[in-house]
Amino acid sequence: MSSSGDQTFMSTSFASDQLPDGLKWYTEPKTWRTKARNNKGLLAITEPKTDFWQKTYYEPLLVADNGHFLYLDVSQEKVVMETEFEIKSSDQFDQCGLMVRTDTLHWIKCGIEYVDGHPGLGCVVTNDFSDWSKQDWQGNRLCLRLYR
């Protein structure tokens, strides 16, 4: 990672045994490793009953803030994030993607999510309450770029 005034740049392939400086887990999964997928990737195995979700109109009320999230603190107002990933799952609501998070009640996550046995593109925007949108997606690979 390098910084220059009001800019921070990080690029990684997870080819080292260690996480790059600055990256931290929010709810670290029990099983994860770097140097996955031809020594150039990160593998994380999600734990059951972990998620990010706030106060919907479902009964019973669903509130969760225990999902797995590898993050970098940034203070810059303008941020660009990009990732490429592959998800292998068949478990309901398993997901992989990017998240921009201010706090427990203010965040956005987007990526691929398994719903009813099929992958789909999903996005959850949370401003006190979570709001989910989704659409069909044919595949388990995606490249995402987010701008804040």
C-alpha positions as CSV (number, residue, x, y, z in Angstrom):
1,M,0.0,0.0,0.0
2,S,1.2,3.5,-0.8
3,S,0.0,6.9,0.3
4,S,0.6,10.3,-1.2
5,G,-1.3,13.2,0.3
6,D,-4.9,12.5,-0.1
7,Q,-4.5,9.4,-2.2
8,T,-4.0,5.7,-1.1
9,F,-3.3,3.0,-3.6
10,M,-3.4,-0.8,-2.8
11,S,-3.2,-3.7,-5.2
12,T,-2.8,-7.3,-4.2
13,S,-3.1,-10.7,-5.5
14,F,-2.8,-12.4,-2.1
15,A,0.3,-14.1,-3.2
16,S,2.0,-13.7,0.2
17,D,1.3,-15.8,3.3
18,Q,0.2,-12.7,5.1
19,L,-2.6,-10.2,4.5
20,P,-1.3,-6.9,3.0
21,D,-0.7,-4.1,5.6
22,G,-3.9,-2.3,6.5
23,L,-6.3,-5.1,5.5
24,K,-8.3,-6.4,8.5
25,W,-11.2,-8.8,9.0
26,Y,-14.5,-7.8,10.4
27,T,-15.8,-11.1,11.8
28,E,-12.8,-13.2,10.7
29,P,-13.9,-16.6,9.3
30,K,-12.5,-19.7,11.0
31,T,-11.1,-20.9,7.6
32,W,-9.3,-18.6,5.2
33,R,-6.0,-18.5,3.4
34,T,-4.0,-16.5,1.0
35,K,-2.1,-18.0,-1.9
36,A,-5.2,-19.8,-3.1
37,R,-6.1,-20.4,-6.7
38,N,-2.6,-20.8,-8.3
39,N,-1.0,-18.8,-5.4
40,K,-2.7,-15.6,-6.4
41,G,-6.0,-15.4,-4.5
42,L,-7.8,-15.4,-1.2
43,L,-10.0,-18.3,-0.1
44,A,-12.6,-17.7,2.7
45,I,-15.1,-20.3,3.9
46,T,-18.2,-18.6,5.3
47,E,-19.6,-19.5,8.6
48,P,-23.3,-20.5,8.9
49,K,-25.8,-17.8,10.1
50,T,-23.5,-14.8,9.3
51,D,-24.8,-11.8,7.4
52,F,-25.2,-8.1,7.1
53,W,-28.9,-7.0,7.3
54,Q,-30.8,-4.3,9.2
55,K,-34.4,-4.0,10.3
56,T,-36.6,-5.2,7.4
57,Y,-40.4,-5.7,7.5
58,Y,-40.0,-9.4,7.9
59,E,-41.5,-11.2,10.9
60,P,-39.6,-12.0,12.9
61,L,-37.4,-8.9,12.6
62,L,-34.1,-9.7,11.0
63,V,-31.0,-7.9,12.2
64,A,-27.4,-9.2,11.5
65,D,-24.0,-7.6,11.6
66,N,-21.7,-10.6,11.8
67,G,-20.8,-11.3,8.2
68,H,-17.2,-11.8,7.0
69,F,-15.7,-8.6,5.6
70,L,-12.1,-8.0,4.7
71,Y,-11.6,-4.2,4.7
72,L,-9.2,-1.3,4.5
73,D,-9.9,1.9,6.5
74,V,-9.8,4.9,4.2
75,S,-10.4,8.6,5.0
76,Q,-10.5,9.9,1.4
77,E,-13.8,11.2,0.2
78,K,-13.4,9.8,-3.3
79,V,-12.6,6.1,-3.5
80,V,-12.4,3.5,-6.3
81,M,-12.5,-0.2,-5.4
82,E,-12.2,-3.1,-7.8
83,T,-12.1,-6.8,-7.4
84,E,-12.5,-10.0,-9.4
85,F,-13.8,-13.1,-7.7
86,E,-15.4,-16.5,-8.1
87,I,-17.9,-17.9,-5.6
88,K,-18.6,-21.6,-5.1
89,S,-21.7,-22.2,-3.1
90,S,-25.2,-23.6,-3.1
91,D,-26.2,-22.4,0.3
92,Q,-29.1,-19.9,0.5
93,F,-27.9,-16.3,0.7
94,D,-24.1,-17.0,0.5
95,Q,-22.5,-14.1,-1.2
96,C,-19.3,-12.5,-2.4
97,G,-18.5,-9.0,-3.5
98,L,-17.7,-5.5,-2.3
99,M,-18.9,-3.5,0.6
100,V,-18.6,0.2,1.5
101,R,-19.4,0.7,5.1
102,T,-19.7,3.7,7.4
103,D,-21.1,1.9,10.4
104,T,-23.6,-0.8,11.4
105,L,-26.6,1.2,10.0
106,H,-25.0,2.7,6.9
107,W,-23.5,0.6,4.2
108,I,-23.9,-0.9,0.7
109,K,-22.9,-4.4,-0.4
110,C,-23.0,-5.8,-3.9
111,G,-21.9,-8.9,-5.8
112,I,-23.1,-12.4,-6.4
113,E,-25.6,-14.0,-4.0
114,Y,-27.1,-17.5,-4.1
115,V,-30.9,-17.4,-3.8
116,D,-33.2,-20.4,-4.3
117,G,-30.3,-22.5,-5.7
118,H,-29.1,-20.0,-8.3
119,P,-26.5,-17.3,-8.5
120,G,-27.7,-13.7,-8.9
121,L,-26.5,-10.2,-8.8
122,G,-27.5,-8.6,-5.5
123,C,-27.2,-5.3,-3.9
124,V,-28.2,-4.3,-0.4
125,V,-28.3,-0.6,0.5
126,T,-28.7,0.1,4.3
127,N,-29.6,3.5,5.7
128,D,-31.0,2.3,9.1
129,F,-33.1,-0.2,7.1
130,S,-31.8,-2.7,4.5
131,D,-33.2,-2.7,1.0
132,W,-32.3,-5.6,-1.3
133,S,-32.4,-5.7,-5.1
134,K,-31.4,-8.6,-7.3
135,Q,-31.4,-9.9,-10.8
136,D,-30.5,-13.2,-12.5
137,W,-26.8,-13.9,-13.3
138,Q,-25.5,-16.8,-15.3
139,G,-22.2,-17.7,-13.6
140,N,-20.2,-17.6,-10.5
141,R,-17.5,-15.1,-11.6
142,L,-17.7,-11.3,-11.6
143,C,-15.5,-8.3,-11.8
144,L,-16.8,-5.3,-9.8
145,R,-15.7,-1.6,-9.6
146,L,-17.3,0.7,-7.1
147,Y,-16.9,4.5,-6.8
148,R,-17.6,6.4,-3.6
